[in-house]
Amino acid sequence: MIAIDWIKQSVRDETYRYSRHGDQERQNDNLTLAQVAQALLNGRILEHYKDTGRGVSCLLAGFTDNGIPIHIVCGCMGKTLVIITVYIPTPPKFKNPFERGNS
């Protein structure tokens, strides 16, 4: 299980990395590296995922300093935090940043 304190410390220490997919999705939503870091630092874990072939991971919800909600799926590669994907949660998949929709 990934701990929120470890995620935040990894961001503060700048010892994390993006997967190729994670960085592409960040760019698709026009999010900066700084905005994602902001969301990681003030976020909370919504869901934990078991190892499905690429290690354990979790879904974190956080906000930029400007209030933009961001979802970040985080995983581990050895002892390094990896950003697997990043997106702005929107309906119908999400009612709000913390609650899934009906689809």
C-alpha positions in Angstrom: 0.0 0.0 0.0 1.3 3.4 -0.9 1.3 6.0 1.9 0.3 9.6 1.4 3.2 10.8 3.5 5.7 8.9 1.2 4.1 10.6 -1.8 4.4 14.0 -0.3 8.0 13.5 0.8 8.9 12.2 -2.7 7.5 15.4 -4.2 9.3 17.6 -1.7 12.5 15.8 -2.3 11.9 15.8 -6.1 12.5 12.0 -6.2 9.6 11.1 -8.4 9.2 10.6 -12.1 6.5 10.5 -14.8 5.7 7.5 -17.0 5.5 8.4 -20.6 1.7 8.0 -20.5 1.4 10.1 -17.4 3.4 13.0 -18.9 1.4 12.8 -22.1 -1.9 12.8 -20.2 -0.7 15.8 -18.2 0.0 17.7 -21.4 -3.3 16.7 -22.9 -5.1 18.5 -20.0 -2.7 21.5 -20.3 -1.4 20.9 -16.7 2.0 22.1 -15.7 4.5 20.1 -13.7 4.1 22.6 -10.9 0.3 22.2 -10.9 0.6 18.4 -10.6 3.2 18.8 -7.7 0.7 21.2 -6.0 -2.0 18.6 -6.2 0.2 15.9 -4.9 1.3 18.0 -1.9 -2.3 18.8 -0.8 -4.0 15.7 -2.1 -5.6 12.7 -0.5 -5.7 9.1 -1.5 -9.1 8.0 -2.8 -8.5 4.4 -3.8 -5.7 1.8 -3.5 -5.1 -0.7 -6.3 -3.6 -4.2 -5.9 -0.7 -5.2 -8.1 -2.2 -5.9 -11.5 1.1 -6.5 -13.3 2.8 -3.1 -12.8 2.9 -2.9 -9.1 0.6 -1.5 -6.4 -0.8 2.0 -7.1 -3.3 4.5 -5.8 -5.6 7.2 -7.0 -5.0 10.6 -5.4 -7.2 13.7 -5.7 -5.7 17.1 -5.1 -6.0 20.7 -6.3 -3.8 23.3 -7.9 -3.2 26.6 -6.1 -5.9 28.0 -8.4 -8.4 25.3 -7.4 -8.2 23.0 -10.4 -9.0 19.4 -9.3 -6.6 16.8 -10.5 -6.6 13.0 -10.3 -3.2 11.3 -10.2 -2.6 7.6 -10.3 0.7 6.9 -8.5 2.8 3.8 -8.4 6.2 2.6 -7.3 9.2 1.6 -9.3 11.6 0.2 -6.8 11.7 3.0 -4.2 10.7 5.7 -6.7 7.3 7.3 -6.9 6.0 7.1 -10.5 3.1 9.2 -11.9 1.2 6.7 -14.0 -1.5 9.0 -15.3 -2.9 12.5 -14.6 -6.3 13.9 -15.5 -8.9 16.4 -14.6 -11.9 14.5 -13.3 -15.1 15.4 -15.1 -18.7 14.2 -15.3 -20.2 11.7 -16.0 -17.3 9.5 -14.7 -17.0 11.7 -11.6 -19.7 13.7 -9.8 -17.0 15.7 -8.1 -13.3 15.2 -7.5 -13.9 12.8 -4.6 -16.9 10.8 -5.9 -17.5 8.5 -8.9 -20.4 9.1 -11.2 -22.9 6.6 -12.5 -21.0 5.6 -15.7 
